[in-house]
Amino acid sequence: MKRNLLLIILFLPLSVFSQKTTILKGTIKNTNKTVIENVSVEYGSKGTITDKNGNYSIRIPYKKEITLKFSHISYKTIFHKITAKSRNAIRYSPTLILKTESLQEVVVKDNRKAASGITKIDVNKAKNIIGANEGVENILMTLPGVNNNNELSTQYNVRGGNFDENLVYVNGIEVYRPFLVRSGQQEGLSFINSNMVQNIDFSAGGFQAKYGDKLSSVLDITYKKPTETVTTINASLLGGSLTFESPFLEDKLTLITSLRYRDNSLFVNSKQIETNFRPKFTDLQSYITYKVNNKVIINYLSNFSLNNYNYQPISRRTRFGTVANPLELIVFYEGKEENNYLTLFNALSADVSVNENLSFSSTISSYNTQEEEYYDIAASYNLGEVDANIGSENFGVVDFSQGIGSQLNHARNDLDALINNVQLKGTYKKDRQQLNFGIKYQHEDVRERIREWEVIDSLGFSVRPPNHISNNQPYKSFEGPITPFQNIRKDNNVSINRVSGFVQFNERLFMGDSEFWYNIGIRAHNWSVKSGSKTSKSQTTISPRIQASIKPNWHNDMLFRFAAGWYSQPPSYRELKDFNGTINENVKAQKSIHLVAGMDYSFDLWGRPFKLTSELYYKNLNDINAYSVDNVRIRYRADNLTTGFAHGIDLRLNGEFVPGSESWVSLGYLKTEENIENRGDISRPTDQRLKFAVLFQDYVPNLPNLKAYLNLVYNTGVPGGAPAYADVYQFQERLRDYKRADLGISYVFTDANKQYKTGWLSNFKELTAGLELFNMFDIQNSITNTWVRDVYSKNQFGIPNFMTGRVLNFKIRIKIN
C-alpha cells in the first residue's frame, strides 16, 4: 500500500500537468523550402528556438487559446492563434517570408564583411525608401557620413570628400560619372539600375587593397542572375522602367535587361524659376551570363544611355535677406540651353574555377561618353529693396533698385572620352585563409573643346575680369574693348596610361573563445599623362592597407574593428584641368592616411532585435588639389599645393522600432579643413559639420498592407563657395541648413506574402500602388548662390538658388510571371 501511495504521489503531478498541456511541434521553412535555424517560437513567458533542421517543440495549454509568435531577424515576424482541443501532439509548420518590405541593413552572414567595416545592404530593402531619386544612392544618403544637399543629384560626399573621390563598381568594373554635368537636374539617371541589383557593399573609409585608388569610399554593386521568368513594371509621374529577367537553356543562360525613362520636370517646375523644360533621360542595360561548364562562366554587361537636356528659362523671382531688410531679385531670360550626353558601356568577363581553392576572373571593358554642352542665355536683372513697412501702401513692393544689370553666358563645349581596360583577378582559399591578387591595365583618351565666355553689364558698364587694368568709370570714360568677365578657349587632347595591381591576405582565427579576423594588403599604381605634345614623367604610388577585428565571447554581442592605410588618388582628367581649362600633366596623386575604429553592438530591446554601429575616423590629407563646387560641377586648381584633414564620428541605430518593420536613426559629426599654400586652415567646400537622419517604416495595425515610409534629413550648411575667380579666403559664409522630409504611402494589393489563386489579382505576382509627398513641409533649401555684381557699390550679392518645393507623385509597381 505504501508502495502504491508512493507511485501515486510521484506520478500525480505529471498526470495533472499532462492533462493541462499538450505538445506543439513542427518544421519552419522559408519560401524556397529551406529550413530555418534559430527561429524564436514563444507565447507569454515561454519559448524555444528551432534547431539546425528547422524543428521545434513546445508545450502549450490544453483547451486555452494562445497566440504564438515566430520571429527571426532575417524574416517577417508572424503571429498565430491556436487552441489545443486534444491531448495528442499538434503539428504546425509555418513558412516565413524574407523581410523584402523592411528597410534594415541585411544581416551579415559573412563575418569578413562586418569585420572589414563594409555595410552590406539588400537592394530589395531599399526600393521602398522615399526619395527624390530612386535607386541605390538614395539609401546611401540615409547613412551617417554620407551627405548630399541636392535632391536632384545622385552624387554624394563621404566624410569630407567630394564626388570624384568615390569608387563605384558594377560586377567588379569601375564606372564613371559624366564630365560636363553642372547641375543635379542635368544628371538624369544613375548608372546603377536598382531593378537589376542583387548585392550592395559599401565602405565609408579604410577599405581593402582589392578596391581601387580613391580617397573616400567604395560602392560595390553586383547584378543578379535570374532564377525565374519575371517582368517588372514601375511607373510614376517622374518616369518608369520595364525589366525582364529569365533563365534559358536549362538555366545555363540567364538574361536580365531593363529599360528606364526619367523626367525631372515635376521637380524643376516647383522651383522659383519659370521655365520651358523638356528633359529626356533614357537608358537600356543588359546582363547576360552563360555557364559553359561547372568551371567556366561567361558574363556580358552592356549599357546604352542617352540624356537630352533642353532648358529654356523665362523668368525668376527670389526674395531673400532679413525681415528688417528684405531684398528681391527679378530676372528675365532670353535664350536656351541644349545638352546631350551619350554613354556606351560594354564589358566581357570570364569566371574560371580551377578547383575548390583557386579561381580566376578576367575582364575586358570599354566606356565611351560623348557630351555636348551648348547654351546662349541672356539675363536682365533688377536687385531691389522691398518695402518692409507694414503700414505703407507699397508694402511688399520693390521701392528702390540697388542693382540693375545684365549677363550673357555662352558655351560650345564638346567632350569625347574613351576608357578601355583589361584586368585579371584571382582568389586562393584554404581553410580559414584567403589570398586575393589582381593586375589591371587602363588607357584613357579624352578630347575636349572648350568655348565658354561670360559678359557682365552693370548699370550700363561692362564688368571686366579680376586683375584687369583699373579705371575711373563712370567719372572717366574707358576707351578699351569690351572684355568678357570669363573667357576660356581650349582644345585638350589627353591620353593616360595606367597599370595597377594589388595583393591582399586575410585570415580568420580563434583566440581562446574569441574570434579574430585580419586583412593585410598593398596596392601599386603607375601612370603617365600625355597632353598634346607634352608627356609627363611616369609616377608610381604604393598603398599599404590593413583591417582587423575581434568578436569577444561575451554575454553581449559585440564586434570591435580597426582599419588603417595610406590611400592615393592618381589624377583623373578632371583633376588635371585647372579653372581656366589648362592641363597640368604633372599633377601628382592626392594622398590620405585613414585611421578608423568601430564597434557593432547587437542587442534586444522591447523583445525585438536592434543594432548600434559606431565609427571614429581621422584622415590626414597631403598633395591635394583645392577645388570649388558649383551645384555638382567641380573645378580644381591642379597644383597639389594644399594640405588638409578630416575627422568625425558616425552613429547608426537600426532595429524594429515598430514590430516587424525595420527603421534606423543616423547621426554624424564631421570637421574637414584645408590649408592652401600655407595661408591657414579654412573649411573645405564639403565641411558638413552635423548630419541627422531618420528612416522610419510603419503600417496600419488593422490593415498591414497599408504601409508608410518617412525619410527625414537635417544637414548643417556647407561653405557657399565664392564668385568666379574670387579668393576663397574672403568668402567663407555658409549656406543655410538643409532640412527635408519625404513621406510615402503605399498599399500592397498582392505580393509574396499575399497571393490569390482566383480573380484578377491572381494575374500578378506583385501589385503595389502609392503616393509620395516630397519636401512635405515645403522648406526652401539652397545648394548654390547666384552672384550679382554692382559696379556702383562695389558689392557682390549672393542670392540663394533654391531647390525643389513640395511635390506630389503617384507610383505603381507591377510584377508578373
Secondary structure, DSSP 8 states (H G I E B T S, - for coil): -HHHHHHHHHHHHHHHHHHHEEEEEEE-EETTS-B-SS-EEEETTEEEE--TTSEEEEEEEBT-EEEEEEEETTEEEEEEEEEB-SSS-EE---EE-B-TT--S-----SHHHHHTT-EEE-GGGTTT---SS-SHHHHHTTSTTEE-S-TT----EETT--GGGEEEEETTEE----SS--SGGGT-S-S--GGGEEEEEEESSS--TTS-S-SSEEEEEEE---SS-EEEEEEETTEEEEEEEEEETTTTEEEEEEEEEE--HHHHTTSSEEEEEEEEEEEEEEEEEEE-SSSEEEEEEEEEEEEEEEEEEEEEEEEEE-SSSEEEEEEEEEEEEEEEEEEEEEEEEEEEE-SSSEEEEEEEEEEEEEEEEEEEEEEEEEEEEE---TTSTTTTSEEEEEEEEEEEEEEEEEEEEEEEEEEEEEEEEETTEEEEEEEEEEEEEEEEEEEEEEEEEETTEEE--TT-----TTTS---S----SEEEEEEEEEEEEEEEEEEEEEEEEEETTEEEEEEEEEEEEEEEEEETTEE---EEEEEEEEEEEEE---SSEEEEEEEEEEEEE---HHHHB-TTS-B-TT---EEEEEEEEEEEEEEEETTEEEEEEEEEEEEEEEEE--EEEETTEEEE--S--EEEEEEEEEEEEEEEEETTEEEEEEEEEEEEEEEETTS-EEE-TT---EEEEEEEEEEETTEEEEEEEEEEEEE---B---STT--GGG---B---EEEEEEEEEEEEEBTTB--SSSGGGG-SEEEEEEEEESTT----EEEEEEEEETTTTEEEEEEEE----EEEEEEEEEE-
